[in-house]
């Protein structure tokens, strides 16, 4: 099974530099172009199914990547970005003043502290692990496209490679790029990370 990972295109929240978990934030014109470019780069990949976050920025990206194609899409909350609670759409500079104690605790121990009224990393990690189980249920497909978010895809990459959760920081997932895993019964390999090349199907 080939597992193709795509992060949603640039959003207004990305440009503003604020935390964007579940809060709505639209793709920017640049984000739309990134997704349209990916449609060209991945044109030759015969996707069997798309697993996508429920959040609109991811679904918008998926629709643009697959424009003109009839590929079944399954949306799941397991692929949603981490929920930042009261910190949604707020800048870290403001949080250091307005919620200083909780924000400092989270920065010091992000794996165990929780954003105010948000989702803790342990819960987030658990549902990303559940998503990997969901992916294995689709092992009969040859090419699966996953469209999601920075946190989800970075953590997913670390978990697929058998690394601890903190290993996610070694795998930043770029917008406007694609990554590829080869998933087999006896091993999993990361074949490509953050490519902006045209995928060309091997002949023969």
C-alpha positions in Angstrom: 0.0 0.0 0.0 1.2 3.5 -0.9 0.3 6.2 1.6 0.4 9.7 0.2 0.4 12.6 2.7 -0.7 16.1 1.9 -1.0 19.1 4.2 -3.7 21.7 3.5 -2.7 24.8 1.7 -1.7 28.1 3.4 -4.5 29.7 5.4 -5.3 33.1 6.8 -4.4 31.8 10.2 -1.0 30.6 9.0 -0.3 34.1 7.6 -1.4 35.7 10.9 0.8 33.4 12.9 -2.0 32.3 15.2 -3.0 28.9 16.6 -5.5 27.2 14.3 -6.8 23.9 15.4 -10.6 23.5 14.8 -11.5 27.1 14.3 -12.5 27.9 10.7 -9.8 29.6 8.6 -9.9 29.9 4.8 -7.2 29.1 2.3 -5.4 32.1 1.0 -4.9 32.7 -2.7 -1.4 31.2 -2.2 -2.9 28.2 -0.5 -5.3 27.6 -3.4 -2.4 27.8 -5.8 -0.5 25.3 -3.7 -3.3 22.8 -3.9 -3.8 23.4 -7.6 -0.1 22.7 -8.2 -0.4 19.5 -6.2 -3.2 18.4 -8.6 -0.6 18.6 -11.4 2.2 17.0 -9.4 0.0 14.0 -8.4 -2.0 13.7 -11.6 -0.5 10.3 -12.4 -1.2 8.7 -9.0 -4.2 6.4 -9.3 -5.7 7.1 -5.9 -8.3 4.6 -4.7 -9.6 6.6 -1.8 -9.0 9.9 0.1 -9.1 10.1 3.9 -9.5 13.7 4.9 -9.9 15.8 8.0 -13.4 17.2 8.6 -12.1 20.7 8.7 -12.9 22.8 5.6 -9.4 23.9 4.8 -8.3 20.3 4.4 -11.4 19.4 2.4 -11.0 22.4 0.2 -7.4 21.3 -0.5 -8.5 17.7 -1.2 -11.1 18.9 -3.7 -8.5 21.0 -5.5 -5.9 18.3 -5.6 -8.5 15.8 -7.1 -10.3 18.2 -9.4 -11.7 16.4 -12.4 -11.4 13.0 -10.8 -13.9 10.7 -9.2 -12.2 9.4 -6.0 -14.2 8.4 -3.0 -13.6 10.7 0.0 -13.9 9.6 3.6 -13.8 12.4 6.2 -13.0 11.6 9.8 -12.5 13.7 13.0 -9.4 11.5 13.7 -7.6 13.6 11.1 -8.6 16.9 12.6 -5.8 19.2 13.9 -5.3 19.4 17.7 -7.9 21.6 19.3 -6.4 24.6 21.1 -9.5 25.6 23.1 -9.3 29.2 24.3 -6.1 29.7 22.3 -7.8 29.2 18.9 -6.9 32.0 16.5 -4.7 33.8 19.1 -1.1 34.7 18.9 1.6 33.4 21.2 2.6 36.9 22.2 -0.9 37.6 23.5 -1.0 34.3 25.4 2.2 35.0 27.3 0.3 38.0 28.8 -3.4 37.0 28.9 -3.0 33.3 29.9 0.6 33.3 31.0 0.6 30.6 33.6 -1.1 28.0 31.5 0.8 28.9 28.4 4.1 28.7 30.2 3.2 25.3 31.6 2.3 24.1 28.1 5.5 25.4 26.5 7.5 23.7 29.3 5.7 20.3 29.0 3.6 20.2 25.8 3.1 16.4 26.1 1.3 16.6 29.4 0.0 20.1 29.9 -3.2 21.1 28.1 -4.2 24.3 26.3 -6.9 26.1 28.3 -10.2 24.3 27.6 -8.4 22.5 24.7 -7.2 19.0 23.8 -4.2 17.6 25.6 -1.4 16.0 23.6 -2.1 12.5 25.0 -5.7 12.6 23.7 -4.5 14.0 20.4 -1.8 11.3 20.1 -4.4 8.6 20.9 -6.7 9.6 18.1 -3.9 9.8 15.6 -3.0 6.3 16.6 -6.7 5.4 16.0 -6.3 6.9 12.6 -3.4 4.5 11.8 -5.7 1.7 12.7 -8.3 3.1 10.3 -5.7 3.2 7.6 -4.8 -0.4 8.1 -8.5 -1.3 7.6 -8.0 0.1 4.1 -4.9 -2.0 3.3 -6.7 -3.6 0.3 -6.3 -0.2 -1.5 -3.0 0.4 -3.4 -3.0 4.2 -3.2 -4.5 6.2 -0.3 -4.3 9.9 -0.1 -4.4 11.5 3.4 -5.2 15.2 3.5 -4.7 16.7 7.0 -2.7 19.1 9.1 0.8 19.8 10.2 0.5 18.3 13.7 -1.4 15.2 12.6 0.8 14.4 9.7 4.1 15.0 11.6 2.9 12.8 14.5 1.6 10.2 12.0 5.0 10.1 10.3 6.8 9.5 13.6 4.4 6.8 14.7 4.6 5.0 11.4 8.4 4.9 11.7 8.1 3.5 15.3 9.5 6.6 16.9 8.3 8.2 20.1 5.8 11.0 19.9 8.5 13.7 20.3 10.0 12.5 17.1 7.3 14.4 15.3 9.4 17.5 15.4 11.9 15.9 13.1 9.3 15.7 10.3 7.8 19.2 9.5 5.3 18.7 6.7 5.3 21.6 4.2 2.3 23.1 2.4 2.3 22.6 -1.3 4.3 19.4 -1.1 3.6 15.6 -1.0 5.1 12.8 1.0 5.0 9.1 0.4 5.1 5.9 2.6 5.4 2.4 1.4 3.4 0.3 3.9 3.9 -3.5 3.8 3.1 -6.3 6.2 6.7 -6.6 7.4 8.0 -3.1 7.2 7.1 0.6 6.6 9.4 3.0 4.8 9.3 6.7 4.3 10.1 7.1 0.6 9.6 10.8 0.0 9.2 13.8 2.4 8.0 17.2 1.2 8.5 16.7 -2.6 7.5 19.3 -5.1 8.4 17.1 -8.1 5.9 15.7 -10.6 5.2 12.0 -9.7 5.7 9.9 -12.8 4.4 6.4 -12.8 7.0 3.9 -13.6 6.5 2.0 -16.9 6.8 -1.7 -17.4 
